[in-house]
Amino acid sequence: MSNLNMEEIIFEIIGNAGEAKGLAYEALSAAQEGEYEKADELLKEADNALLNVHSVQTKLIQEEAAGRKTEVSLLMVHAQDHLMAAIESKTLIEGMIKLHKKVDGK
């Protein structure tokens, strides 16, 4: 993969991870207002953004498995950090929304 292509991939990871994290926080805000259907829909959108990232990562893994190593740059590490933060935030927020639902009897 060329450097430009790799930079595009990295920014796709960062962009989708950021979108997923933002949607998860929007879902939490909706749940805090008792708008659980909206919260569930936002979480589904967050899942879709994370699926986009997973697709990109799968391509990178397949490239490496085929013997074409991916150069690990600080930018790639930064992208992976964004992704892990997004996944962890979404997981915690899902738990918080479940608690909101339980407290509200939903």
Residue, then its C-alpha position, 0 to 999 in steps of 0.5 A: m500500500s502506498n503512503l497516501n493510501m495508508e494515510e487515507i486508511i488511517f484517517e478512515i479509522i479515526g473518522n469512523a471511530g470518532e463518529a461511533k464515539g460521538l453517536a454513543y454519547e448522543a445515545l446516552s444524552a437521549a437516554q438521560e432524557g428518556e428517549y430510549e428508542k432514539a438512544d437505541e437507534l443512535l447505538k445502531e448507527a455507532d455499530n455501523a461506524l464500528l463495522n466500517v472500521h472493522s472492514v478496514q482493519t480486516k483488509l489490513i490484516q489480510e494484506e499482512a497475512a499475505g506477506r505485505k507488512t503494514e508500516v506501523s507509524l505513530l499515526m497508525v497507533h493514534a488511529q488504533d487508540h481512537l478506535m479502542a477509546a470508541i469501542e470502550s466508550k460505546t460499551l460503557i455507554e450501553g451499560m449506562i443506558k441499560l441502567h437508565k432503562k432499569v431505573d425508569g422501568k423500561 
